[in-house]
Amino acid sequence: MGATNMARLALLSVSDKTGLVEFARQLVEEFGFDVISSGGTATALKNAGLPVTKVSDYTGSPEILGGRVKTLHPRIHGGILARRDVAQDLTDLEAQQIRPIDLVVVNLYPFEQTIARSGVTLAEAIEQIDIGGPAMLRASAKNFAHLTVLCNPNQYEGYLQELRQHQGEVSLAFRQQCALRAFQHTGAYDRAIATYLEQQTTQATNPETASLPQTFTLSGQQLQALRYGENPHQPAAWYQTGATASGWAAATKLQGKELSYNNLVDLEAARRMIAEFTDAESAPAAAILKHTNPCGAALGNTLVEAYEKAFKADSVSAFGGIVALNRPIDAATATELTKTFLECVVAPGCEADAQEILAAKSNVRVLLLPDLQHGPAYTVKAIAGGFLAQTSDDIPADPSEWKIVTEKQPTPAQLEELLFAWKICKHVKSNAIVVTRDRTTLGVGAGQMNRVGSVKIALEQAGDKAQGAVLASDGFFPFDDSVRTAAAAGIAAIVQPGGSLRDQDSINAANELGLVMVLTGIRHFLH
């Protein structure tokens, strides 16, 4: 990395041209670099009045195959891979009239941005698979002992500072860190391509059974370091998957303190629940969650009515809760939201007067997420020695597939209530029991070691309001005891998946006690 009699050589070939011209100008004017470049990068530098040699002129080989082959040449890779402390390498460079390259600046074709576009074809995606770029990045990163590789515009200023602080030199520690970044960049790039091609191949060969890939890769760019994880002794960070921000990474934060690990976990649970009510036919809906479980959820004729019903369902637990709304926040709802301590509020939008009202509670985190419906395709959990992956439980409820198994038939109003209870129960930790009436949760039994315990908790919370209410269970009843307990509390109808060897015992008890029972055929365990 020491200075030579010949000007140092920089190779610039970037897809993302952010800050390119300014950076190149500093290299040339302040530090005396010669610059070689290819394609659009060379054009951008030339148009800016900077001296630049096209790669094709430097190598003596024209770009061919419509630009597919530009930098794959011994004069490029020899200059990158030469070890300055190996005599034979230097002899080879001199014999082939190859200049050593001191700086390689490369970022890759926008593959992930391309496949994120609606309607993109396989052929279009294939053309965005970079070949020369990854080859130069990997070669440069391998030889970091003798040159620097930059793969992101946010590294430019750091490199210039290195040159200024070390009399035109670059420290080994900086070069090694840049090499790591380069390998991370190419690794994520290759994983994105492999994932896309596996999806395309699976769908093309057997679309009926397309599910999980044989090789599951998970890659993300750190979006934000978090203060800590679930507890203060656990370091944590927030990562964005994909090159294009989506989901929570694309949300707008109107106000409030920094988001914590637990905030984000709770917000995602709230998003999944409110997503059940984002279709055009859904009434205004509100859900209030604590520790990923709902303490209150409701539908209303207006958003403020839905929120008030959800809050009154369990006002004690709502303190310090996470609120999700399926409509933009209006002034009336904002006024109610400011009447208690809340950690976070998420909605698809917020009216201007509502924003002014919420500003009075400046610590409350208010987030706008226009797309509440679409979440991750998979859920992943780490285990010792590996991880588990499954497709997300996003199957929509379809009452037309339900079976009414009791002599007593549900009224249309009861069917609507059972559907509401079933949608909420899906998002409660197993064993899950939800009691509702008037499209409002009355009692929630979550995470108990047996279903009878969850039933008792939910009914105790509902109290006298359980008279005429409905009950939803995320799993089947292996015995008829829960049915009898529910009937004694006044429950009128039950929805559950069925599937127990003793389903008939529960059905017989429901018939004996005059209850309606509906089997969905689908369970929603949430561990």
CORBEL-V845175 format. One record per helix or strand of 2 or more residues. SS is the DSSP state (a for helix, b for strand). FROM is the first residue (numbers start at 1). LEN is the number of residues. If there is no record, write none. Layout:
ss from len
SS FROM LEN
SS FROM LEN
This chain:
ss from len
b 9 6
a 20 12
b 34 4
a 39 9
b 53 2
a 55 5
a 65 3
a 74 8
a 87 9
b 103 5
a 111 5
a 122 5
a 132 11
b 148 3
a 153 13
a 172 35
b 221 6
b 236 5
a 247 4
b 252 4
a 261 17
b 284 7
b 293 8
a 303 11
a 315 4
b 321 5
a 331 7
b 342 6
a 352 7
b 365 4
b 378 6
b 386 6
a 399 3
b 403 2
a 412 14
b 433 5
b 440 6
a 451 16
b 470 4
a 481 8
b 493 4
a 503 11
b 516 4
